[in-house]
Amino acid sequence: MAKYIFSTIALFALLAVIYGQECGKPKTAPRSNRKINLDGQRIVGGVEARPNSFPWIVSLQQHNGFHFCGGSLISNGNATESDIVLTAAHCLHSPPQGLTVSTGAHNLKRPSNTHQTVRGVKYVYHEQYDPETTNNDVALIKLEKPIKFSDSVQPICLPPKESDVQAGTEATVAGWGLTQEGGQDTSAVLLQVGVPVIDSKQCVSIYGRSGIKINPTTMICAGAQSGKDTCQGDSGGPFIVKEGDSYVLRGAVSFGVGCARPGIPGIYTRISHFTDWINEHIKSLKSGGQPVNQDGGNDGGDDGNFPDEWNQHIEDLFGDFFDGKDPFDDPFFKN
């Protein structure tokens, strides 16, 4: 009997070794950000990711399958599966009806056998999220059922509480967003791009010229290189740094002025500031959280463009900044 118990414990320990601590360790290594992309496809200035090299990334979609934001699968404490996705609060501040989450995806228009789509049934965004400043731009989604871990689906590691990432560190972001500022078409395939972390004081100064307040405690700045950035449709997606032999979720795509404009970095939610909030609300989503409307009514997105509710939401929030112009003539949010 004791031998059986020992064998059982050893089996569970082995499973934990195989899956539990394998956060941030893709079986397929991500492509170098400096590799030339022969296909000419760009997140804005990036390269096509290798399939399964970002096994934590998810696509948030409306009931009609239209991709509108990214997210990251994180651990819920289970060694072999998870039902929790981290994304940006502004992606869910006016949530679409019939929210679904796709995992294990690479080409959204040509799903492979690793592609799984699950309904999002509950969500919560930070109670101090401020849509006027985009401060505390973090949210969690609970899926209808857990996703089993595999070579194509793994959680990303969360950073230690309040830990920092040094200026000059190259981070990687990935997503299915627009490939150029002012464009209409999101990318069918997953793209990635490398962006260097920018000193917080420098970032505060850059955005301060436009009257935009940056909070270094809750935000990370990265990019500022001409031709390399995230864009609309990438919001909520992972901003990762390799630390040791694991990739760590240092940020979530939040906002910026335009896409890949020289000298203007993108802004990312600083995940290390929210680790306590994340862990607390993973637990609370088991019994609470805002239910997702699954009616699947007309959301204005059936034509494949960004839904009207998002355009209006951005215009309402930043009307003074855009000074009466079409908000997508000078994009702000990265969703």
Backbone torsions as a table, in degrees:
resi	resn	phi	psi	omega
1	MET	NA	-45.1	179.4
2	ALA	-62.5	-38.2	178.9
3	LYS	-63.4	-39.7	179.3
4	TYR	-64.5	-43.8	-179.9
5	ILE	-63.3	-43.2	179.3
6	PHE	-61.8	-40.8	179.9
7	SER	-64.5	-39.7	179.3
8	THR	-64.7	-44.0	178.7
9	ILE	-62.7	-42.1	179.3
10	ALA	-62.0	-38.2	178.8
11	LEU	-62.9	-46.1	179.6
12	PHE	-66.2	-35.1	176.8
13	ALA	-64.4	-39.4	178.4
14	LEU	-64.3	-42.3	177.5
15	LEU	-61.4	-38.7	178.8
16	ALA	-65.2	-37.7	178.0
17	VAL	-65.5	-43.0	-177.3
18	ILE	-68.9	-42.4	-172.2
19	TYR	-114.7	-45.3	-166.8
20	GLY	-57.9	-47.3	-176.4
21	GLN	-99.0	11.6	-178.2
22	GLU	-85.7	20.1	175.2
23	CYS	-61.6	141.0	175.4
24	GLY	68.6	19.2	-178.7
25	LYS	-126.4	79.4	-178.7
26	PRO	-67.0	142.7	177.0
27	LYS	-68.6	-28.8	174.8
28	THR	-104.5	119.1	-177.1
29	ALA	-67.6	137.5	175.5
30	PRO	-60.2	148.8	177.7
31	ARG	-68.1	150.3	174.3
32	SER	-62.6	137.5	179.0
33	ASN	-68.5	-17.2	-178.1
34	ARG	-93.2	-2.6	-178.7
35	LYS	-68.6	136.4	178.1
36	ILE	-68.0	132.0	179.5
37	ASN	-92.5	104.9	-174.4
38	LEU	-69.2	-21.2	-179.1
39	ASP	-84.2	-11.6	178.7
40	GLY	74.4	16.7	-179.3
41	GLN	-90.1	137.8	-174.2
42	ARG	-140.3	135.0	169.7
43	ILE	-63.7	-46.7	144.5
44	VAL	-169.2	101.8	178.9
45	GLY	82.9	16.6	-176.8
46	GLY	-109.0	-159.0	-178.9
47	VAL	-134.4	160.3	175.1
48	GLU	-69.7	131.3	179.2
49	ALA	-74.0	152.4	171.8
50	ARG	-70.7	137.3	176.3
51	PRO	-53.5	134.9	177.2
52	ASN	72.4	8.3	179.6
53	SER	-84.6	-10.3	172.1
54	PHE	-125.5	67.1	-170.5
55	PRO	-68.5	-7.4	178.0
56	TRP	-93.0	-15.1	-173.8
57	ILE	-74.8	143.0	177.8
58	VAL	-130.0	157.9	174.4
59	SER	-108.0	123.1	173.7
60	LEU	-88.7	129.4	-173.9
61	GLN	-133.6	154.4	174.0
62	GLN	-81.4	175.7	-176.1
63	HIS	-59.6	-25.3	-178.4
64	ASN	-90.7	8.4	178.8
65	GLY	84.9	7.6	-179.6
66	PHE	-78.5	121.7	178.0
67	HIS	-73.5	132.1	178.8
68	PHE	-129.6	-20.1	179.8
69	CYS	-154.2	165.1	173.9
70	GLY	-106.1	-179.9	178.0
71	GLY	-171.3	177.7	-178.7
72	SER	-133.3	133.3	173.7
73	LEU	-75.6	127.7	178.0
74	ILE	-122.9	164.3	-177.2
75	SER	-72.3	142.0	172.7
76	ASN	-105.9	12.6	-179.6
77	GLY	99.9	-10.3	178.4
78	ASN	-89.1	141.3	-174.6
79	ALA	-77.7	-18.4	-171.4
80	THR	-123.6	-3.4	-176.8
81	GLU	-162.3	164.7	175.9
82	SER	-150.7	152.2	176.4
83	ASP	-127.2	24.1	-176.4
84	ILE	-121.0	129.0	177.6
85	VAL	-120.2	135.2	175.3
86	LEU	-101.4	135.5	178.9
87	THR	-149.1	-169.6	179.1
88	ALA	-89.2	143.5	179.8
89	ALA	-60.8	-37.5	-175.7
90	HIS	-68.1	-17.2	175.3
91	CYS	-69.6	-23.8	-174.3
92	LEU	-117.9	2.3	-178.6
93	HIS	-64.3	-35.3	170.9
94	SER	-126.8	72.7	-169.4
95	PRO	-65.6	144.0	176.0
96	PRO	-71.8	161.1	175.8
97	GLN	-79.9	145.8	176.7
98	GLY	69.3	45.9	-179.0
99	LEU	-63.8	128.7	172.8
100	THR	-126.8	156.6	-178.5
101	VAL	-125.9	125.9	179.1
102	SER	-106.6	127.5	177.9
103	THR	-115.4	163.8	177.9
104	GLY	63.9	23.6	-173.7
105	ALA	-97.3	152.5	170.6
106	HIS	-131.1	-61.4	176.1
107	ASN	-103.2	109.5	-175.4
108	LEU	-67.6	-23.2	-179.6
109	LYS	-90.1	-14.1	178.8
110	ARG	-133.0	75.8	-176.6
111	PRO	-59.0	138.3	176.0
112	SER	-97.7	-176.7	-179.3
113	ASN	-74.4	-6.0	176.1
114	THR	-91.8	-10.0	-174.3
115	HIS	-78.7	122.8	176.5
116	GLN	-125.7	137.5	177.3
117	THR	-121.1	126.2	-176.4
118	VAL	-130.1	143.7	177.9
119	ARG	-70.4	142.1	167.7
120	GLY	-87.6	126.4	-174.7
121	VAL	-108.9	-24.6	177.7
122	LYS	-142.2	155.3	175.2
123	TYR	-150.8	160.5	174.2
124	VAL	-148.1	133.5	172.3
125	TYR	-115.8	161.1	-172.2
126	HIS	-55.8	132.7	-176.1
127	GLU	-64.9	-19.0	177.8
128	GLN	-106.5	18.4	173.8
129	TYR	-60.8	130.1	-177.8
130	ASP	-115.8	106.3	-178.3
131	PRO	-66.2	-16.8	179.4
132	GLU	-79.0	-30.3	-179.5
133	THR	-115.5	-10.3	-175.7
134	THR	63.6	22.4	177.0
135	ASN	-73.7	146.8	-178.7
136	ASN	60.1	47.5	-173.9
137	ASP	-86.3	72.7	-177.3
138	VAL	-143.4	144.4	-178.5
139	ALA	-152.4	161.2	176.6
140	LEU	-127.0	147.0	175.7
141	ILE	-122.4	135.7	173.1
142	LYS	-101.2	128.9	-178.5
143	LEU	-84.9	158.6	-179.7
144	GLU	-63.3	-33.0	176.3
145	LYS	-147.6	153.2	-179.7
146	PRO	-67.8	150.8	175.2
147	ILE	-99.0	125.3	178.2
148	LYS	-70.4	138.7	177.3
149	PHE	-73.9	147.2	-179.0
150	SER	-159.2	-172.1	176.4
151	ASP	-63.5	-25.9	-177.0
152	SER	-100.6	-8.6	-179.7
153	VAL	-136.4	114.1	178.0
154	GLN	-143.8	151.1	176.0
155	PRO	-78.1	156.9	174.5
156	ILE	-95.3	146.6	179.4
157	CYS	-73.4	140.7	171.9
158	LEU	-87.2	149.7	-179.5
159	PRO	-79.1	159.8	172.4
160	PRO	-60.6	149.2	-178.0
161	LYS	-56.0	130.3	175.6
162	GLU	58.5	16.4	176.4
163	SER	-74.2	154.7	-173.3
164	ASP	-111.4	162.2	172.1
165	VAL	-123.3	128.6	-170.1
166	GLN	-72.7	145.6	174.1
167	ALA	-58.2	140.0	-178.1
168	GLY	95.3	-16.8	177.5
169	THR	-65.2	133.8	176.7
170	GLU	-85.7	122.1	173.9
171	ALA	-103.8	163.3	177.1
172	THR	-121.9	134.6	174.0
173	VAL	-121.1	152.5	-178.1
174	ALA	-142.8	154.4	178.7
175	GLY	175.2	176.9	179.4
176	TRP	-111.0	26.3	-174.5
177	GLY	-77.9	-172.1	179.4
178	LEU	-59.5	149.6	-179.4
179	THR	-99.0	-0.8	173.6
180	GLN	-159.4	149.5	178.1
181	GLU	-61.7	134.1	178.9
182	GLY	81.1	0.9	178.8
183	GLY	-75.0	174.3	179.8
184	GLN	-117.6	-18.9	-173.9
185	ASP	-104.6	125.7	171.4
186	THR	-79.3	165.8	-179.2
187	SER	-81.3	136.0	176.1
188	ALA	-72.8	-35.3	-177.9
189	VAL	-101.9	154.4	179.6
190	LEU	-70.2	128.9	178.9
191	LEU	-115.7	155.9	177.7
192	GLN	-135.1	157.5	176.9
193	VAL	-152.5	146.2	176.1
194	GLY	-93.4	135.0	179.7
195	VAL	-134.3	129.5	179.4
196	PRO	-79.6	140.9	176.5
197	VAL	-68.1	135.1	-177.5
198	ILE	-103.6	141.1	176.8
199	ASP	-53.6	134.3	-174.6
200	SER	-61.0	-40.6	-179.4
201	LYS	-63.9	-39.1	178.0
202	GLN	-64.0	-41.9	-179.2
203	CYS	-65.6	-42.9	177.7
204	VAL	-57.8	-41.1	-179.6
205	SER	-66.8	-43.3	-178.3
206	ILE	-61.4	-49.3	-177.7
207	TYR	-75.4	-27.0	178.8
208	GLY	-62.1	-26.8	178.2
209	ARG	-64.0	-24.8	177.7
210	SER	-101.0	8.4	179.2
211	GLY	75.6	20.9	-179.4
212	ILE	-103.1	126.0	-176.5
213	LYS	-87.1	127.5	176.0
214	ILE	-108.4	130.2	178.1
215	ASN	-105.9	102.8	-176.5
216	PRO	-62.3	-20.7	179.0
217	THR	-69.3	-34.1	-175.5
218	THR	-113.5	-2.2	-175.3
219	MET	-132.5	146.8	172.1
220	ILE	-117.5	139.6	176.3
221	CYS	-107.2	138.8	178.9
222	ALA	-154.7	149.8	178.0
223	GLY	112.7	-121.5	-179.0
224	ALA	70.4	10.2	175.4
225	GLN	-95.1	135.8	177.5
226	SER	-62.3	125.7	174.2
227	GLY	91.9	0.9	-179.6
228	LYS	-133.1	117.6	-176.5
229	ASP	-175.8	170.2	166.2
230	THR	-86.3	171.5	-179.7
231	CYS	-150.4	-175.3	-179.0
232	GLN	-55.0	134.3	-176.9
233	GLY	100.5	-13.1	179.0
234	ASP	-94.6	-10.8	-177.0
235	SER	-49.6	141.4	177.0
236	GLY	83.1	-14.1	-176.9
237	GLY	-73.1	168.7	-172.9
238	PRO	-76.4	138.3	172.0
239	PHE	-117.0	104.9	-167.4
240	ILE	-119.3	152.7	175.7
241	VAL	-132.4	136.0	176.1
242	LYS	-81.4	123.3	-178.8
243	GLU	-127.6	111.4	-171.2
244	GLY	70.0	-127.1	178.7
245	ASP	-106.0	16.0	-178.9
246	SER	-128.0	151.4	172.3
247	TYR	-92.2	137.6	-175.5
248	VAL	-119.7	137.5	179.0
249	LEU	-79.0	94.1	-178.5
250	ARG	-86.4	-20.9	-178.3
251	GLY	-158.5	169.7	172.1
252	ALA	-128.2	135.8	-178.0
253	VAL	-56.9	127.6	-175.1
254	SER	-119.2	-74.2	-177.6
255	PHE	-155.2	179.7	178.0
256	GLY	176.8	167.7	175.2
257	VAL	-96.2	111.7	-177.7
258	GLY	69.6	-167.6	179.1
259	CYS	-132.4	119.8	175.9
260	ALA	63.2	31.3	175.1
261	ARG	-76.8	135.6	-177.2
262	PRO	-59.8	132.6	176.5
263	GLY	82.8	-1.7	-178.6
264	ILE	-118.1	107.6	-179.5
265	PRO	-75.1	160.0	171.4
266	GLY	-85.1	158.5	-178.9
267	ILE	-112.0	135.3	-177.2
268	TYR	-128.0	142.0	175.5
269	THR	-65.2	130.1	-179.4
270	ARG	-81.6	99.2	-172.3
271	ILE	-64.3	-32.5	-177.4
272	SER	-62.0	-22.7	177.9
273	HIS	-76.9	-16.0	-171.7
274	PHE	-115.6	14.7	-175.7
275	THR	-62.8	-40.1	177.4
276	ASP	-63.1	-44.7	179.3
277	TRP	-61.4	-42.5	-179.2
278	ILE	-62.2	-50.4	-177.9
279	ASN	-63.5	-38.4	178.7
280	GLU	-63.8	-42.4	-174.8
281	HIS	-84.9	-16.5	168.3
282	ILE	-60.9	-42.4	178.7
283	LYS	-69.4	-42.6	-175.4
284	SER	-68.8	-27.3	179.9
285	LEU	-67.9	-15.6	177.7
286	LYS	-67.3	-28.8	-178.3
287	SER	-122.4	-15.3	-177.2
288	GLY	-132.6	-157.5	-178.9
289	GLY	104.7	157.6	179.8
290	GLN	-79.8	124.4	177.9
291	PRO	-69.6	145.4	177.4
292	VAL	-83.5	134.4	175.8
293	ASN	-71.4	118.5	-176.8
294	GLN	-105.9	16.3	-176.4
295	ASP	-66.1	-31.2	178.3
296	GLY	70.6	40.5	179.2
297	GLY	-77.7	-173.2	-178.4
298	ASN	-72.0	116.4	-178.7
299	ASP	-110.0	8.9	177.0
300	GLY	78.9	5.0	-176.0
301	GLY	-107.2	8.2	-174.6
302	ASP	-66.9	-19.0	-178.7
303	ASP	-88.7	4.1	177.0
304	GLY	86.8	-2.1	176.3
305	ASN	-93.3	171.5	177.4
306	PHE	-64.0	133.6	-174.6
307	PRO	-60.9	151.4	-176.4
308	ASP	-57.9	-34.2	-177.0
309	GLU	-62.6	-32.9	179.0
310	TRP	-72.0	-45.0	177.9
311	ASN	-56.4	-46.4	-178.4
312	GLN	-67.1	-38.6	-179.8
313	HIS	-60.7	-46.5	-179.2
314	ILE	-66.1	-41.4	-179.0
315	GLU	-65.0	-39.6	178.5
316	ASP	-64.2	-41.3	-175.1
317	LEU	-73.6	-38.8	-171.1
318	PHE	-123.1	32.4	-178.5
319	GLY	-58.6	-40.7	179.9
320	ASP	-66.4	-38.9	-178.8
321	PHE	-66.5	-40.7	-178.1
322	PHE	-81.5	-13.2	173.8
323	ASP	54.6	46.0	174.3
324	GLY	83.7	-4.3	179.7
325	LYS	-80.9	162.0	171.8
326	ASP	-57.8	124.3	-176.1
327	PRO	-57.3	-27.9	-178.4
328	PHE	-87.5	2.1	166.0
329	ASP	-76.4	-20.8	178.8
330	ASP	-144.1	72.9	-169.1
331	PRO	-57.8	147.8	-179.8
332	PHE	-121.8	-69.0	176.3
333	PHE	-64.9	154.2	178.7
334	LYS	-98.6	19.9	176.8
335	ASN	-99.2	NA	NA
